[in-house]
Amino acid sequence: MRGFTILKPDYNGQSIVNLMSSVTKGLGGKTIYKELKYLSAKDISKHKNVVLLIIDGLGYNYLIRNGKDSILKYNLKARMTSVFPPTTATCVTTFATGVAPQQHGITGWFVYLKELGMITTILRTRPRVNGSSFSEAGIDLNRIFTEKSLASKIKVRSYTVIHDDILKSDYNMINNRCSKMLGYKNLSGCFKGIKKAISQRGRKYVYAYWGSLDHFAHETGMNSKSTYKHFRSIDEHVKKLAKYLEGKDTLLIITADHGLIDTSKERTILLENHPRLNECLTLNFSGETRCAYCYVKPEKLKQFKGYIKKYLKKEFYLIKSEELIKRNFYGLYAPHPRLSDRIGDYALIAKENYIIIDALLGQGEKIPIGNHGGVSKEEMYVPLIIIKS
């Protein structure tokens, strides 16, 4: 895969953070980040209804390749960057709060929470292996998710359209607080939920999330027939929604949290096959299969760095985690007080289409075909699609 480079989010006007700044300001709120270069707060303020639809996994490059005769591609206005790492947990928290990971402090699918002494699956608010949710364990969610919800920052009614399975999850109850929740069971139900929200009185903001394109990509790959078929089904529903919105003074914004890149068994590094590397770590990896945060034993640091250089240099960039903060990978301005705790000492960032997996005791080594969290164009670039009525 020639031409692979490290891509960093552009927080100065061309990222999903800046999109959320435009949305926030256009709906009467305040934010520290610049507005999006391609859609201003003034543009948003002109509309009675503002709908933000997130199609999980719909990368910009995928849309360009597969969007022939698509309403999504036809209404494509620009290419934006995601955040770092470009993965669902970091991105949906940006959509829910309006700020970058630098401020909200959610740094990957697996997050080490020093305050709880464990690596967690943050969107499920549970330990990485299993166990009680944070709320079931009596943990104050406000101590974990410290950034205010976007719904509490704006001056219009807010609605969240989300799948029934996660409607009342700890994560959604805290990060989408101040927003009226509307659940659904399937793709048709998602779009019915958007219509229901639009039909309510007054000016409003509607946030809708659809996650199954990402699921198909993980299971079968971005280039599979099943992923493409599902993409086309989404496109058909968007066509019908656009028709429904005619004359309803609505701005429909469609984007994604990230794209994906396909890998293979041959490009999968299993930590269990590298015991000399494993013995350098104080904790299992947190982060992502394509951005693994490493907590290194001080006395093993030389061995750790030497091992990566000798055996895994072709597959991964090794970057000091504090450098990622200094170079503004996570965002601009003052960082979350726990940010450094949550990104380890070093980050292994995948080159080409490699991934690294550290299966825990009792877990199988399931290898997803589609992956994200890395710094390729496939993962980092997302579309900005705008449909006005």
Protein Blocks (a to p, Z undefined) as FASTA:
>chain_A
ZZiacddddfkopafklmmmmmmmmnopacfbdcdfklcfklmmmpmbdcddddehiafk
lmmmmmgoiaklmmpcbdcdddddddfklmmmmmmnopafklnopabjbdcdfknopacd
fklopafkbccdfklnopafklmmmcccfklmpccdcdddddfklmmgmklmmmmgoiac
dddfbfklmmmmmmmmmmpgcjdddddddfklmmmmmmnojkbmklmmmmmmmmmmmmmm
mmmmgonlpacddddfbdcddddfklpccfklmmmlmmmpfbdcehifklccddddfklm
mmmmmmmmmmmmmmpccddfklmmmnomnogcjddfklmmmnojbdcddehjbccdddde
hiacddcfbdchiacfklmpccdddddZZ
